[in-house]
Amino acid sequence: MLKNYLKTAFKVFLRRRFFTFISLFGISFTLVVLMVVVSLLDHAFGALAPETRLERTLGVFFARMSGPMSSQGGEVGYAFLDRFVRTLPNIEKVSLSTYPGQVISYHRGEKLKSDLKRTDGQFWEILQFDFLEGRPFTVEDEKSANFVAVINQATRKKFFDDAPAVGRFIEADGQRFRIVGVVRNVPILRTTPYADIWVPISTAKSDGYKKELVGNFMGTILARHRSDLDGIRQEVQARLTRVEFSDPKQFNRYVAPAETFFEGISRQLFYNGREAESHPGKLLGVILLIMLAFMLLPTLNLVNINVSRIMERSSEIGVRKAFGATSWTLVGQFIVENVLLTLVGGALGFVFAFWALQGLTQSGLIQYAEFHMNYRIFLYGLAIALFFGIFSGMYPAWKMSRLHPVDALRGRSL
C-alpha cells in the first residue's frame, strides 16, 4: 500500500506543479534562514574556540556611573577591574583586556588597517588560541612593558605574505613590536578574543587609563567550577558599594556586574534609563518568538495550499469512497504525500543551507567567520516542519474523507 501511496504522491506533485513548487520553496527557504540565523548566534554566543570554557566563564563588559544629575555609561574602566575584579577570591584566573581598536600601519608604502587589542598575560591562559607559530606573550612581558605582539594569520599574510613571522617586527599605531606568536583567525563576532594584533596593556602610550572607572576595558573571569559562578556574581555585586568617586555629588552609584556576554547584550538592549538589570530570558524569548513566527508563516501558507489541493481532489475522493476506500486509507494517503513533500523540501533546504553558509563564509561579510551546519538545529527545524506539514494535511483530509461519496463527487465544500 505504501508503494501505491508514493506513486500516487509523485503523480500528484507533477500534476500540480505550482502547488508543489510553493510548498517546497516555503519549507526549504525557512530551513535555510533558520540555519543562517543559528550559525550567527553560535558565532556570537556559543562555546567555540578560543572560548572553549564558557560554561565556567564570566565577563565584566559594561559599566555605568550615575548620580543625582549625571549618568555615564560604556565599557568598564581599568581602575575598577584592577582593584575589585583582579583581586576576587576563590577563582582560577582573571584577565584584563581592551576592546579592539583600529590602528594604522605603513608597509611597503601601503596604508594598512588592523584591529589591535591590549591584554595581560593571563588572557592567553584563559582562552585557548590555536597557535600556528611561536607562543603567547607572558605575565612578565606585560609587567615589563615589553614591546612584543601576537598576530593572526590574516595579518601575517598582509605583512609577510604568509612567510614565518616570529622574530620579525611589525609597526602599529606608531609603535614597533617584535612578533612572538601567530594564531588562527578569530571571528569578529567573538568580542572577548577578537583582534588582528594583541600587545601588552603596559605598552600603551599613556597610563591615564589606570584611573578610569568607565573606559575601554573588559574583565574575563575563569571560575574553578561552574557551581562557583553565582558566588562570583554576588561578590562582584558586593564590591560595587566600595567604589570611590572623585566627585560624589556628580556620581554616587556604580554598576558593573559579572555576567555572560549574552546577559550583557540583553542589559544593553533593554536598558530603559532607570534599571540596570540583565534580561537574558527576555532576549532569548524575543529570538525564539521571531524564529517561531518566521516558521509559522510558511506553515499557514502550507495549510491553505493543502486545503485547496484536497478540495480540488474531491471527485477523486468520491470515486475512491464509492469503491470502498475507508476514511483512514484516504487520510493515510494525504499524510504520506505531505511527509514526502516535507522531506524533499528538507533535503533541498539542507543543500541550499550548506551553500548559503559556504557563500557567507567566502564573502567575508563577517570578518574571519567560518560558518558550518548545525545538524541538531536543522533536525529540530525539519521535525517542526514535518509536524506542521502532517497536521496541515491531516485535518482537511479527514474532513473531506468523511463526506458521503455523492457529496464528494459533487464537489461539496468541507
N, C-alpha and C positions, 0 to 999 in steps of 0.2 A: 504493500500500500504506500509506503514512504517513497518508493521509486516512482510510483504514479504521481504522487503529490509533487515531487521535484520536477518531473517532466511537465506537468500542468503549470507549475510556477514559472519555469523558463519560458513557456509559450505565452503566458500572460504578460511577463516582463517585456518580451519582444513585441507583443501586440499593442501594448500601451506604453510606448517608449517615453513619452513625455512625463507621465506619472513616475515611471521608473527613474528617469534622469533626476527629477526634482527630489525624490526620496533619497537616492544615492548621494546627491550633492549635499543635502541637508545633513545627513549622517557623517559623511567624510569631512565636510568643512567644519562641523562642530568639533570633531575629534582633533583636527589639525590645530585649531585655535586653542583648544584645551591643552594640547601638548606644548605649544609655544609658551603659553602663559605659565604653565607649571615649570618649564625649564627656566624661565626668567626668575620665578620665585626661588627655585633651587639655587640659582647662581647668587641671589641676593641674601638668602637666609639659611640655606641648607648646610649640612656638615660636609663641605668639600675642602680639599687641600688648598692652602695650608692650614685651614681652620678645621682640623680633624677631631678636636676635643671640645666641641661646642656644648656638649652635654654637661660639662662642669666649668664653663667659662662665662664670665660676666664682663661687661664693659661699663665705663663711665663716659658717656658720649656727649651729653648735653648738660648745660648749666644755665641757671637763671638767678640773677640777683634782683631783689625788689625792695621797695621801701614806701614810705607814705606818698611820695610824689614821683618816684622814678622806678624804672624797670629796665633791665638789660639782660638779654639772653643770647646764647650762641653755643660755641664749643667750650669745653672745660679749660680752665687755666692751669698752668704748671704748678703754681703755688699751692692750690688746693690738693692736687694729685700727689705732689711730693710730700706734703705734710700729713695728709689724712688718709690717703689711699695706699701709698707705698709702704706705710707702717702698719697695715692691717695685720692682726694676729691670725694664727691658725689657717694660713693659706699656703699654697705651694710656691707661686711666683706672682709678681706684679710687673707689668711693663708700662712705660710711658712713651707715647709717640705723638707726632703731629699728624694732622690731616695733610694729605699730599697737596703740594702747591706747585704751580708751573714755574719752571726756571728755563733760562735761555743758555744755550751753549753755541760756540762757534767752532766748526770743524771743517777744515779744508775749504775755508771761505764760505761755508754754508751755515745758515742760522737754523739750529735745531731746538725743538721744544721738548721738554721732558717733565714728568711729574716726580718731584722729589719729596721724600718723607724722612724726617729726622726721628731716630729711635734710640733706645738704650740697648744694652747687651742682652737683657732678659727677653726682649722681643723675639729673638731667634730661638730662645729656649722654650717659649710658649707655643709658637707657631711652627708648623712642620713644613718648611720650604723644601723644594726639590732642587738641590744644588747640582748644577751642570759642571761647574768648575769651582775650585777653591773652597772657602769656608765663610761663615759669618764673621762680622767683627764682634769683639768681646766686651764684657763689662769694663775691663781695664782700658780698652780703646776709648770707650765713652768717657771714663773718668779722666783720662789723659788728653782728651780732645785731639786724638789722632785723626788726621785727615785721610780716612780710609772709606771705602764705599763698596756696597754690593749693588750690582746692576742686574736687570733682567735680560733675557736672551734677545728681545727686540732692540734694546739699547746696544747690546754687543754688536748686533748686525748693523745698526746705524753708524756706529763709530769705528768698528773694526772689521766689517764685512764677514762676521762670523768666525774670525780667527780667534785663537785663545786670547783672553783679555786680562787674566790675573797677572798682577805685577805691572800692568800698564797704567797710564794716568788718564783721567777724564776731567774736563773743566765744566763746572755747572754753577750758575749764578755768581760768576766771578771768583770762584774758589776751585782749587785744584786738589783732586782726591786720587789716591792710589787704590786701584781695584783689588779687592781681596776675594771676591766671590761673584759667581754668576748663577742666577736662579731661573727656573722656568717662569714664564709669564703668568701673572695673576690677573683675573678679570677685574675690570674697573668696578663691577658691582660688589666686590668684596671690600667693603670700606676699610676694615681694620688692616689687612695686609697689603692692599694695593699700592703700587708705586712703580716707577721706572728705575729710580735710583734711591737707595737707602744710605743715609750717613748718620754719624753720631749726633745726638742733640747738642752736645757741648761745642760743636763746630759752628754753631750759629754766629752770625756777625755781631750780634748784640745779646747781652744777658738780661735785657728788660723783661723777657718772658717769665723769669723766675719770680716776679712779683705779681703776676696776673692771676685773678680768680676766674675770670672769663677770658679765654684766649683762643688758641688753635690746637689744643691737645685733646687726647683721649687716653683713658686708662684701660688696660686689659688685665683682668684678674683670673688666675687659674686656681680653682679650688682643689683641695686634696681629694675630696669625694663629692659626688653630686648632692649628697644629703647636707653638705655644708653651705649650699647656696643661699638658703633662707637666712641663716645666721650672718652671712656676709652682707646681705642686703640690709639687715637690721643694724649691723654695726656701722655701715656707711651712713645710714639714716641718722643714727645717734650722734655721729661726729659732725653733722651739718650744723648743729647748735653751737659748736665750738669755733666756728669761723669768725674771724675778727675783721671788721671793716674799717677802712681809713676814715670814713665819714658816716657814722651810724645814723645821722639824720637823713642821709640820702638813701643808704641801703642798710637794711637790718635783717634780711632774710635771704637764705641761700639754698637753692635746690639743685642737687646733682646726684641722682640716685644711681646705684649699681643695678644694671638690668641687661637683658639681652638686646641685641640690635633691633629685633622685631618690636620689642616693647618700647624702645627709644623712638622708633619711627612712629608708632601709634601715639606716643606722647606729643610729638611734634604736630601730627596731623589733626589731632582732636583737642589741641590746646585752645581754650576759649577766653584767654586773657585773665582768668582768675585761678583756676585749679591747675595743678601740675602733675596730675596722675596719669599713668600709662593706661592704655585701653587695648591690650592685645586681643582680648576676646571680641571687642567691637570691630577692630580691624580685620580679624580673621572672619568674623561674621559677614562683613561687607564683601570681602573677597569671595567667600563661598556663595553669598547671595547673588553676586554678579555672575559667577560661573553657572549657578543653577538656572538663573533667568536666561542666560545665553543658551543653555541646553534645552530649556522648555520651549523656546521659540520654534526650533525645527520640529520638536515633538508635537506641538499643536498643529503645525502645518501637516505633519505626517498623519495625524488623526483625521483632519479634513480630507486629505487625499485618499485615505483608506475608506472613509465613508462614501466618497464619490465613486471610488473604484468598485466597492461592493454593491452600491446602488445600481451601477451600470450592469452588473452581472446578476441582476435579479432574475432574468429569464433563465440563465444557466442554473441558478439555484432551484428555480421552479421545476425545471426538467429533471434535475438530479433527484429532487424530493419525490417527484412523480414516479421515478424508477426505484424508489425505496431507500435512498440515501438518508441516513439519520442526521439529526442536528449536530451531534458531536463529530460525525465524519466531515461535515461541511466546515465546522469551526476548526477542526484539525488541519484541514487543507489551507485555510487562510492563515493559521498560525505558522505553518511551515513556510508559506510564502513570505510572511513578514520576517521570520527568523533568517531565512535565506537572504532576503534583501538587506537586512541589518548586517549580516556577516560579510556580504560583498562590500557594503558601504564601509564597514570597519576595516577590511583589507585595503581598500583604496585609501581610507584615512591614514592607515599605518604607513603606506608608501609615500603619500603626499606629506605627512608629518615629518618623515625621515628626510625627504628632500628639502622641506621648508627649514628644518633645523640646520641641515648642512649648508643651505644657502645663506641663512642668517649668520652662521659661523664665518663663512668665507667672505661675506660682505664687509665685515669689520665695523658694522654699525655700533656694536657694543665691544669696546676695546678688549682684546685678548680673550674674549669669551669663546668657549668651545661647547656647543650645545649637543646634548645627547638625549636619546629617547628615555623617558621614564616609563618602563614597561608596566609597573604596578598601577600607575595612574591611567595609563592607556587602557588596561583591562577593566579598571573601575568605570571609565567613561564608556567603554564598549558595553559593559554589563548594564549600565543605566539606559543606554540607547536601546539595548535589546529588550529590557523590561518595558520601556515605553512603546517600543515597536510592537511587542506582543499585545500589550494592553490596548493600544490604539486599533489593532485589528480584531481582537477577540470580541469586544463588546458589540460593535456594529455587525460583525459576522453572526454572532449568537442571536441578535435581534432579528436579522434577516432570515436566519435558518429556521426560526420558529413560525414564520408566516406560512399560511396554507399554500400549497403548490399553485392553486389557481390565482390567488392574490399575488404571489411572486411572479407568475408568468405575465400578469397584467402590469407589473412594474410598480406595485403599490409601495409607498414610502415606509420607512421603519416606524 
